[in-house]
Amino acid sequence: MKEDLLSVHHDGDFPTPEPEVMQQMFAAVEACNEELQASGSWVFAGGLMPKDTATSVRYKAGSTRVTHGPQSETKEQLGGFWVIRVEDLDAALKIAERAAACRGDVEVRPFQGE
Protein backbone atom coordinates (compact mmCIF):
# COMPACT_ATOMS: atom_id res chain seq x y z
CA MET A 1 0.00 0.00 0.00
CA LYS A 2 1.09 3.56 -0.61
CA GLU A 3 0.12 6.86 0.89
CA ASP A 4 -1.38 9.78 -0.98
CA LEU A 5 -2.27 13.33 -0.06
CA LEU A 6 -5.68 14.68 -0.96
CA SER A 7 -5.56 18.44 -0.65
CA VAL A 8 -8.65 20.64 -0.73
CA HIS A 9 -8.38 23.88 -2.68
CA HIS A 10 -10.61 26.93 -2.59
CA ASP A 11 -10.80 29.54 -5.33
CA GLY A 12 -9.78 33.08 -4.52
CA ASP A 13 -10.67 34.41 -1.10
CA PHE A 14 -13.32 31.70 -0.53
CA PRO A 15 -16.03 33.65 1.29
CA THR A 16 -17.36 32.16 4.51
CA PRO A 17 -20.52 30.25 3.62
CA GLU A 18 -23.84 30.92 5.32
CA PRO A 19 -24.19 29.01 8.63
CA GLU A 20 -26.58 26.41 7.20
CA VAL A 21 -24.24 25.71 4.28
CA MET A 22 -21.26 25.54 6.64
CA GLN A 23 -23.08 22.93 8.73
CA GLN A 24 -23.77 20.90 5.57
CA MET A 25 -20.08 21.08 4.68
CA PHE A 26 -19.04 19.98 8.19
CA ALA A 27 -21.49 17.05 8.01
CA ALA A 28 -20.15 16.02 4.58
CA VAL A 29 -16.54 16.13 5.80
CA GLU A 30 -17.42 14.13 8.92
CA ALA A 31 -19.22 11.50 6.81
CA CYS A 32 -16.23 11.28 4.47
CA ASN A 33 -13.86 10.94 7.44
CA GLU A 34 -15.99 8.16 8.94
CA GLU A 35 -16.02 6.28 5.62
CA LEU A 36 -12.22 6.57 5.33
CA GLN A 37 -11.74 5.33 8.88
CA ALA A 38 -14.13 2.40 8.38
CA SER A 39 -12.40 1.39 5.12
CA GLY A 40 -8.94 1.41 6.68
CA SER A 41 -7.67 4.09 4.27
CA TRP A 42 -7.49 6.83 6.92
CA VAL A 43 -4.03 7.93 8.05
CA PHE A 44 -4.49 11.56 9.06
CA ALA A 45 -6.50 14.65 8.07
CA GLY A 46 -6.85 18.27 9.01
CA GLY A 47 -8.42 21.54 8.03
CA LEU A 48 -6.41 24.73 7.80
CA MET A 49 -7.26 28.18 9.09
CA PRO A 50 -7.74 30.95 6.47
CA LYS A 51 -4.70 32.19 4.55
CA ASP A 52 -4.63 35.48 6.46
CA THR A 53 -3.55 33.52 9.56
CA ALA A 54 -0.42 32.20 7.82
CA THR A 55 3.15 33.10 8.74
CA SER A 56 5.87 32.30 6.22
CA VAL A 57 9.53 31.64 6.86
CA ARG A 58 11.66 32.25 3.78
CA TYR A 59 15.26 31.22 3.23
CA LYS A 60 17.54 33.29 1.01
CA ALA A 61 21.31 33.78 0.86
CA GLY A 62 22.04 31.96 4.09
CA SER A 63 19.42 33.61 6.29
CA THR A 64 15.74 33.35 7.06
CA ARG A 65 13.04 35.98 7.15
CA VAL A 66 9.64 35.69 8.84
CA THR A 67 6.69 37.44 7.24
CA HIS A 68 3.00 37.44 8.03
CA GLY A 69 0.77 36.08 5.30
CA PRO A 70 0.78 33.15 2.89
CA GLN A 71 3.91 31.87 1.18
CA SER A 72 2.74 32.96 -2.26
CA GLU A 73 -0.03 34.95 -3.86
CA THR A 74 -2.11 32.43 -5.76
CA LYS A 75 -5.64 32.19 -7.05
CA GLU A 76 -6.27 29.03 -5.02
CA GLN A 77 -5.53 28.38 -1.37
CA LEU A 78 -5.13 25.11 0.48
CA GLY A 79 -8.08 24.60 2.80
CA GLY A 80 -7.28 21.21 4.30
CA PHE A 81 -6.01 17.74 3.54
CA TRP A 82 -6.29 14.00 4.04
CA VAL A 83 -3.42 11.54 4.08
CA ILE A 84 -4.76 8.18 2.92
CA ARG A 85 -3.38 4.67 2.41
CA VAL A 86 -4.59 2.97 -0.77
CA GLU A 87 -3.51 0.33 -3.27
CA ASP A 88 -3.19 2.58 -6.33
CA LEU A 89 -4.09 5.87 -8.03
CA ASP A 90 -7.52 4.60 -9.07
CA ALA A 91 -8.43 3.96 -5.43
CA ALA A 92 -7.11 7.41 -4.44
CA LEU A 93 -9.15 9.06 -7.20
CA LYS A 94 -12.31 7.29 -6.07
CA ILE A 95 -11.79 8.68 -2.57
CA ALA A 96 -10.98 12.11 -4.01
CA GLU A 97 -14.33 12.13 -5.84
CA ARG A 98 -16.06 11.48 -2.52
CA ALA A 99 -13.97 14.15 -0.78
CA ALA A 100 -14.78 16.73 -3.48
CA ALA A 101 -18.42 16.37 -2.49
CA CYS A 102 -17.41 18.29 0.65
CA ARG A 103 -17.45 21.37 -1.64
CA GLY A 104 -13.78 21.81 -2.39
CA ASP A 105 -11.61 20.92 -5.37
CA VAL A 106 -9.31 18.02 -4.51
CA GLU A 107 -5.79 17.39 -5.78
CA VAL A 108 -4.25 13.92 -5.41
CA ARG A 109 -0.48 13.51 -4.97
CA PRO A 110 1.51 10.42 -4.05
CA PHE A 111 4.20 10.64 -1.41
CA GLN A 112 7.73 10.14 -2.66
CA GLY A 113 9.09 6.62 -2.28
CA GLU A 114 11.87 5.85 0.14
PEURQUI-V556131 format. One record per pair of residues at least 6 apart in sequence whose C-alpha atoms are under 8 Angstrom apart, sorted by sequence separation. I is the first residue (numbers start at 1). J is the second residue. D is the distance in Angstrom with one decimal. If there is no record, write none. Layout:
# PEURQUI-V556131
{{I J D} {I J D}}
This chain:
# PEURQUI-V556131
{{16 22 8.0} {36 42 5.0} {58 64 5.4} {59 65 6.5} {86 92 6.3} {100 106 5.7} {57 64 6.4} {58 65 5.2} {99 106 7.1} {57 65 5.6} {58 66 6.4} {84 92 7.8} {33 42 7.6} {57 66 4.5} {58 67 8.0} {97 106 7.9} {56 66 5.7} {57 67 6.5} {96 106 6.2} {55 66 7.0} {56 67 5.3} {96 107 7.6} {55 67 5.8} {56 68 6.2} {96 108 7.1} {55 68 4.4} {56 69 6.4} {54 68 6.3} {55 69 5.1} {56 70 6.1} {57 71 8.0} {53 68 7.8} {54 69 4.8} {55 70 6.3} {56 71 5.4} {93 108 7.1} {53 69 6.6} {54 70 5.2} {55 71 7.7} {92 108 7.2} {52 69 5.6} {53 70 8.0} {54 71 7.9} {51 69 6.8} {52 70 6.9} {51 70 5.8} {51 77 7.1} {50 79 7.3} {48 78 7.4} {49 79 7.3} {48 79 5.3} {47 79 6.1} {48 80 5.0} {47 80 3.9} {46 80 5.6} {47 81 6.4} {45 80 7.6} {46 81 5.6} {45 81 5.5} {46 82 6.6} {45 82 4.1} {44 82 5.9} {45 83 5.9} {43 82 7.6} {44 83 5.1} {42 82 7.8} {43 83 5.4} {44 84 7.0} {42 83 6.8} {43 84 5.2} {42 84 5.0} {43 85 6.5} {41 84 5.2} {42 85 6.5} {41 85 4.7} {40 85 7.7} {41 86 6.0} {12 74 7.8} {12 75 4.9} {13 76 8.0} {11 75 6.1} {12 76 5.4} {13 77 7.9} {11 76 4.6} {12 77 7.1} {10 76 5.4} {11 77 6.7} {32 98 7.0} {9 76 6.0} {10 77 5.4} {32 99 6.4} {9 77 5.5} {10 78 6.5} {9 78 4.7} {10 79 6.4} {8 78 5.8} {9 79 5.5} {29 99 7.3} {7 78 6.8} {8 79 5.3} {9 80 7.6} {7 79 7.5} {8 80 5.3} {7 80 5.9} {8 81 5.8} {28 101 7.3} {29 102 5.6} {7 81 4.3} {28 102 5.3} {6 81 5.5} {7 82 6.5} {5 81 6.8} {6 82 5.1} {26 102 7.9} {5 82 5.8} {6 83 6.4} {25 102 5.6} {5 83 4.7} {6 84 7.6} {25 103 6.9} {4 83 5.7} {5 84 6.4} {3 83 6.7} {4 84 5.4} {3 84 5.4} {4 85 6.4} {3 85 4.4} {4 86 7.5} {2 85 5.5} {3 86 6.3} {1 85 6.2} {2 86 5.7} {1 86 5.5} {2 87 6.2} {1 87 4.8} {2 88 7.2} {1 88 7.5} {4 92 7.1} {6 96 6.6} {8 100 7.8} {10 104 6.0} {9 104 5.8} {10 105 6.7} {8 104 5.5} {9 105 5.1} {8 105 5.5} {9 106 6.2} {8 106 4.6} {9 107 7.6} {7 106 5.4} {8 107 6.6} {6 106 6.1} {7 107 5.2} {6 107 5.5} {7 108 6.7} {5 107 7.8} {6 108 4.7} {5 108 5.7} {6 109 6.7} {4 108 6.7} {5 109 5.2} {4 109 5.5} {5 110 6.2} {4 110 4.3} {5 111 7.1} {3 110 6.2} {4 111 5.7} {2 110 7.7} {3 111 6.0} {2 111 7.8}}
